[in-house]
Amino acid sequence: MGYRQLTQAQRYQIFAYLETGISQRQIAKAIGVHSSTISREIKRNGLTAGYAPEQAQLRSDQRRRSAWKVTKRLPSLIRWVTDQLMDEWSPQQISGFMANANGVCVSHQWIYALIWDNKKHGGELWKRLRLPHQRRYQRRLAKHAGLGKIPHRVGIEQRPAEVEERRHIGHWEGDTVLKGHKESGLVTLVERRSGYLLAARLPTITATGTAKAMTRLLKPRRGAVQTITLDNGSEFAEHRQVAKAVSAKTYFCDPYRSCQRGTNENTNGLIRQYFPKGTDFRKVSDSALRRVVAKLNNRPRKRLGYRTPAQVFLGEYSGALETAGAALNV
């Protein structure tokens, strides 16, 4: 298995696994990379006090900015873009990531042109596209791709500032854990203050199915649901049905900013310890998923003063734990 650049989501997974104390070799297996990649990542991007995913991403971006003093035609650039395509990044994701790194900017149209030139010469990059038979680099289609798939989308910049403070329960983050490109998966919801996890299987990934699963999970706890911050995946297109059912407001992260759902990203990394990359969730039983959720909800967390997510969430929700509004790491 060759070396590939880690994504920000993988860095959050590494952080989450390190917190559990498992070995670097086990972490590598769980996120689908070589063990030397984990060792190199911790040595190059770790801090004296430990490993922090946001700082690691910043260090990696800084190195890339200094490395991208090249032209679009350099073989090294083409190889890097090709590697990301093989890792199932979309052309839009590659272009957006490079723009954020403040280095050489290539358009997604240029990347599509590279793909079709590769196909003309017998290559198979086109098979890595999510819709491989469509020439999605056309301007008309590109203009309406991505965020336009989510009607009535409200950005995270409009979310109340108090959500960021984590002083009270009731603010959730949501995402999916998937097999391949949306073959099957889980929808996960994590309460920001406590880290309390809810999860449901998605044998097929549809907006309707995702909305029904989220409603089923949240409705019994609707008194502790004020906001839900979601990823921009099209499976969350029916978010308003969920919001209406539990009397909450939904917000969406900025594109390619998984750190804005850091609690959820960390928890998804922990879930991957039990359901590694490639797991077919159609073959996972509901009881097996419930056992994993219970394990995570009943594991003490340092940031909670070594209380468990269940203790904090259920305790504050019921009023038995009188810590609402205060810091928990004491």
Secondary structure, DSSP 4 states (H G I P E B T S, - for coil): ----PPPHHHHHHHHHHHHHT--HHHHHHHHTS-HHHHHHHHHHH-BTTB--HHHHHHHHHHHHHHH--S-TT-HHHHHHHHHHHHTT--HHHHHHHHHHTTS----HHHHHHHHHHHHHTT--GGGGSSSTTS-TTSHHHHHTSGGGGSTT--BGGGS-THHHHT-SS-EEEEEEEEETTTTEEEEEEEETTT--EEEEEESS--HHHHHHHHHHHHGGGGGG-SEEEE---GGGTTHHHHHHHHT-EEEEPPTT-GGGGHHHHHHHHHHHHHS-TT--GGGS-HHHHHHHHHHHHTS-BGGGTTB-HHHHHHHHHHTSS--TTS-S--
